[in-house]
Structure formats: C-alpha cells, structure tokens
Amino acid sequence: MSPKVLLIGLGGYGGRLISKISEMKTQEKTFVLDSDRNCLEMTKAKRKILIEDPVISIKRDHVLQILSGTSRDFFASLEEYDLIFLCCGLGGRTGTVATTLIANIARNFATVVCLAVIPFAVERKRYNMALQFLEILRKMCDTLILMENDWLFRNCPPNMPTREALKVPEGIIATTITAMANAITSPIAEFDADSFLKLLSSGGTSTMLFGEGKSCFEALESCLSRPLFNVDISSANSLFLHFETGKKSEAESAVYSLKPDFNVFLSFRENEGERVFGVAFGIEPEIERYWR
C-alpha cells in the first residue's frame, strides 16, 4: 500500500504555494491554514481552515485554535498520513508561528518535511524573525528545506518586474514538492520509494535546487551550482533530482557523472526543454557557518 501524503500551506505564502501545486493536478490531499479569511478563500486547496492569530496561541497556551470546524477534528485527521509537507514563508505572523505549532504536533503521527522561504535580507525585522524561528523549526521537522528570496537577486534579470520575479521560485517549489510526493505515492520502477521516505525521516537541514540549459548535462551543472539557499552543497549526503526533459537517457548519463559520494534519487517527467529541480539533503555544516 502506498504511503499517504498530505500537503499543508500555512499563511499567505504557504497558501499561494498550495494553490500552485493544486494547479498541477496533484492527487495528494491539500490543506491551507490561514488567519486571513480573504486570503484563505482565494486559495485552491481541497480543505481550507481558518485559524486564530497564532501569536495569540503562543502567548496563551501554545495550542492553535481552529476557527472553521474543531481543533480535535483537524489534528485527528493528521493521524491518517505517513508523510506531511508543510509549506510556509517565514518572517510574518501566521506562516512562521503556525508552522512551528503544527510541526510539533504532526511529528507525533508522520514524517514531517517543512519547506520554508526566508524573506529578503533587507527586510530586517522579518528576516531576523525568520532566522529566530528557523532554529526552532530545525528541531521540530524531520527535514527542513530552505529557500531564500535573495536568490532572486542572483538569478533573475535585473529588469524583471518584482511581482513576476516572485512567481519564479513559487513555480520551482511547487514543481519540486509535487515531484517528491508523486515519487513516493506513484514511483517509477527504478525509484526506491521506501529508501527515499526513510531519507525524509532524517534529512536534516536541506536546500532546494534548480537549473536549466541546452542539454541535461548543462541543466544539471546549473542546478548544482546555484542552490536556492546560498550555501555550498558539497557537504550534502543525498540528492533528489527531478528532470523535466525529452532525453531521459542523457539525463541518466549526466547523473552518472556526479561524484559517487552522493546518494541520488531520480525522478523524470517528459517535457520540452531541459530543466532540473532538486533538493540537497544534509547541509548542516554549511548552515552553521551561514549563521555565524
């Protein structure tokens, strides 16, 4: 029996990510939790859950209050799943605080993977709050996948409108999360879903990857050289790589050229162009240097 996967978006950014994932017609259950009723109604999740301001929950009793339905029903529903993805943007009130509360509870029932987006460094108040809560999230998640908005400065054309630029990582994240979920619930013959699920149960701090090029070799080189969190990924112990290409054999040859130290999990979707989405797992040493 295939593992059951749940995708949860928390706050405004998390809601947008789940909407993007839903547009890809994923078969997984999708929830969005938000304290903003208007933003919640605009999302495309299968289940929308209105919550109180989670900062109030932290100050009162550390129990998140569900305003649409009951808290008991929501938390009981988490027991059905083997793997829970939490998607959020850090630095605000809802996504930041609610994610830590949900992760702490969900980990009692399932493997918890959190995708957290760090705000621009120039947003000092939000940025500092994000770093503060990252320390907490690292202890509450089995795998914490990081992406930073400053990646846009390094990789998007300087004349690209801000609104358009911000949609770029949303597409990358949505594609990667969808590919990971599909790889577990509907694996291709050569994909070791059990080993990958085991990796996610102890993946530690990780970062998302993306690259594109004229060939699979060029796309993979681009992917590994510009992680979405600005760290050296050479210390990573495992990689998940999802190729969107019409040249599967070339993609496999490109992966075989990697150093043998990496434990690589491969996923494919036939598509025009050569693009690679991925995650580098186990970059704790680099993260420690980043904060120092």
C-alpha positions in Angstrom: 0.0 0.0 0.0 1.4 3.4 -1.0 2.2 5.9 1.8 -0.4 8.6 2.3 0.9 12.2 1.8 -0.6 15.5 2.9 0.4 18.9 1.7 -0.3 21.8 4.1 0.2 25.5 3.3 0.4 27.9 6.3 -0.2 31.6 6.0 -0.4 33.7 2.8 2.8 32.4 1.1 2.0 28.8 2.0 -1.5 29.2 0.6 -0.1 30.5 -2.7 2.3 27.5 -2.9 -0.6 25.1 -2.3 -2.7 26.8 -5.0 0.2 26.5 -7.4 0.6 22.8 -6.5 -3.2 22.3 -6.9 -3.0 23.7 -10.5 -0.6 20.9 -11.3 -3.5 18.5 -10.5 -1.7 16.6 -7.8 -3.5 13.6 -6.4 -2.4 14.4 -2.8 -4.7 16.0 -0.2 -4.0 19.7 0.2 -4.9 21.8 3.2 -4.4 25.6 3.8 -4.4 27.2 7.2 -4.6 31.0 7.5 -5.8 33.6 9.9 -6.8 35.9 7.0 -10.3 34.9 5.8 -10.0 36.7 2.5 -6.6 35.2 1.5 -7.9 31.7 2.6 -10.9 32.0 0.3 -8.7 32.7 -2.7 -6.6 29.5 -2.3 -7.3 26.4 -4.3 -6.8 23.8 -1.5 -9.1 20.9 -1.1 -9.6 21.9 2.6 -9.4 25.5 3.9 -9.0 26.0 7.6 -9.4 29.4 9.3 -7.3 29.8 12.4 -6.8 32.5 15.1 -3.7 34.7 15.0 -1.1 32.1 16.1 0.9 34.7 18.0 -2.1 34.7 20.4 -1.9 30.9 20.7 1.8 31.1 21.6 1.2 33.7 24.3 -1.8 31.8 25.7 -1.2 28.0 25.7 0.7 27.0 22.6 -2.4 25.3 21.2 -3.5 26.5 17.8 -7.2 27.4 17.8 -9.2 26.3 14.7 -12.0 28.7 13.8 -13.5 26.7 11.0 -14.5 23.3 12.4 -12.9 21.9 15.6 -9.2 21.6 16.5 -9.8 18.0 17.5 -11.1 17.1 14.0 -8.1 18.7 12.3 -5.4 17.2 14.5 -7.1 13.8 14.4 -7.0 13.9 10.6 -3.2 14.2 10.6 -3.0 10.6 12.0 -4.1 9.2 8.6 -0.9 10.3 6.9 2.6 8.8 6.6 4.3 12.0 5.3 3.2 15.6 5.8 4.7 18.5 3.8 4.4 22.0 5.5 4.9 25.0 3.2 5.4 28.5 4.5 7.0 31.8 4.2 8.9 32.9 7.3 9.0 36.3 8.9 5.3 37.0 9.2 2.9 36.1 12.0 0.8 33.3 10.6 3.2 31.2 8.5 6.1 31.5 10.9 4.4 30.7 14.2 1.6 28.3 13.0 4.2 26.2 11.2 6.1 25.5 14.4 2.9 24.6 16.2 1.7 22.3 13.5 5.1 20.7 13.0 5.4 19.9 16.7 2.1 18.0 16.7 2.3 16.4 13.2 5.6 14.8 14.0 3.8 12.6 16.5 2.0 10.9 13.6 4.1 11.2 10.5 7.4 12.2 8.9 7.3 16.0 8.7 9.1 17.8 5.8 9.0 21.6 6.0 9.7 23.9 3.1 10.5 27.4 4.5 11.1 30.5 2.5 13.3 33.2 4.1 12.5 36.8 3.3 14.8 39.3 1.7 17.7 40.3 4.0 16.8 44.0 3.5 13.5 43.2 5.3 15.4 43.3 8.6 12.6 42.7 11.0 11.0 39.9 9.1 14.5 38.4 8.2 15.6 38.3 11.9 12.3 36.8 12.9 12.7 34.1 10.2 16.2 33.2 11.5 15.0 33.0 15.1 12.2 30.6 14.2 14.4 28.5 11.9 16.3 27.4 15.0 13.0 26.1 16.4 11.8 24.5 13.1 15.1 22.6 12.8 14.3 20.8 16.0 10.6 20.1 15.1 10.9 18.8 11.5 12.5 15.6 10.2 13.6 17.5 7.1 13.8 21.3 6.7 14.2 22.5 3.1 15.3 26.1 2.8 14.9 28.7 0.1 15.8 32.4 0.3 14.2 35.3 -1.6 17.7 36.8 -2.1 18.2 34.0 -4.7 16.2 36.2 -7.0 18.9 38.9 -7.0 21.5 36.4 -8.1 19.4 34.6 -10.8 16.6 36.8 -12.2 17.2 39.5 -14.8 17.6 42.9 -13.1 14.8 44.4 -15.3 12.2 41.7 -14.4 9.2 43.2 -12.5 9.2 42.2 -8.8 5.8 40.6 -9.0 6.8 38.5 -11.9 10.2 37.6 -10.3 8.5 36.4 -7.1 6.5 33.9 -9.1 9.7 32.2 -10.3 10.5 30.4 -7.0 6.8 29.6 -6.4 6.9 27.6 -9.6 10.1 25.9 -8.7 8.9 25.0 -5.2 5.6 23.7 -6.4 7.1 21.5 -9.1 9.7 20.1 -6.7 7.2 19.3 -3.9 4.8 17.7 -6.4 7.6 15.6 -7.9 8.7 14.4 -4.4 5.1 13.5 -3.4 4.5 11.7 -6.7 7.8 9.8 -6.5 6.6 8.3 -3.2 3.0 7.6 -3.9 3.4 6.6 -7.6 7.0 5.6 -8.0 8.6 4.6 -11.3 10.0 1.1 -11.4 13.6 2.1 -10.6 12.7 4.6 -7.9 13.3 3.3 -4.3 10.4 5.0 -2.6 11.0 3.2 0.8 14.6 4.4 0.9 13.5 7.9 -0.1 10.8 8.1 2.6 13.5 6.9 5.1 15.8 9.7 4.0 13.0 12.3 4.5 12.5 11.0 8.1 16.1 12.1 8.9 17.0 14.5 6.1 18.0 17.4 8.4 18.6 20.8 7.0 18.5 20.9 3.2 18.1 23.3 0.3 16.2 23.3 -3.0 17.9 23.3 -6.3 17.0 24.4 -9.8 18.8 24.6 -13.2 18.1 24.7 -16.9 20.2 24.5 -20.0 20.5 23.4 -23.6 21.4 19.8 -22.6 20.8 17.7 -19.5 24.5 18.0 -18.6 24.3 21.8 -18.7 21.0 21.9 -16.8 22.4 19.6 -14.0 25.6 21.7 -13.7 23.4 24.8 -13.4 21.2 23.1 -10.8 24.1 22.1 -8.6 25.9 25.4 -8.8 23.1 27.7 -7.8 21.1 26.3 -4.8 18.1 28.4 -3.7 19.8 28.9 -0.4 23.2 30.4 -0.7 25.4 27.6 0.7 28.0 25.1 -0.7 26.1 21.8 -1.2 29.3 19.7 -1.4 28.7 18.6 2.2 25.3 17.1 1.2 24.8 13.4 1.7 21.9 12.8 -0.7 20.2 14.4 -3.7 16.7 14.3 -5.1 16.7 15.3 -8.8 13.7 15.7 -10.9 14.4 16.0 -14.7 11.8 17.6 -17.0 13.2 16.5 -20.3 12.6 14.6 -23.5 16.0 13.0 -23.2 15.8 10.5 -20.3 19.0 8.5 -21.3 21.0 11.8 -21.5 19.7 12.8 -18.0 20.8 9.4 -16.6 24.3 9.8 -18.2 24.6 13.3 -16.6 23.8 11.9 -13.2 26.3 9.1 -13.6 29.0 11.8 -14.0 28.4 13.0 -10.4 30.8 12.2 -7.6 30.0 8.8 -6.1 29.6 10.3 -2.6 26.1 11.5 -3.4 23.1 9.1 -2.8 20.9 10.2 -5.7 17.1 9.7 -6.1 16.0 10.3 -9.7 12.5 11.3 -11.0 11.5 12.2 -14.6 8.7 13.9 -16.4 8.7 14.1 -20.2 8.6 17.8 -21.3 10.2 20.1 -23.8 13.5 21.8 -22.8 16.0 20.6 -20.2 15.2 21.6 -16.6 16.3 20.0 -13.3 14.5 20.5 -9.9 16.0 19.1 -6.8 16.9 19.0 -3.1 20.3 18.6 -1.5 19.9 16.9 1.9 22.2 17.1 5.0 23.9 20.5 4.7 24.0 21.2 8.5 27.8 22.2 8.5 27.2 24.8 5.8 24.1 26.1 7.7 26.1 26.5 10.9 28.7 28.6 9.0 25.9 30.7 7.4 24.6 31.8 10.8 28.0 32.5 12.3 
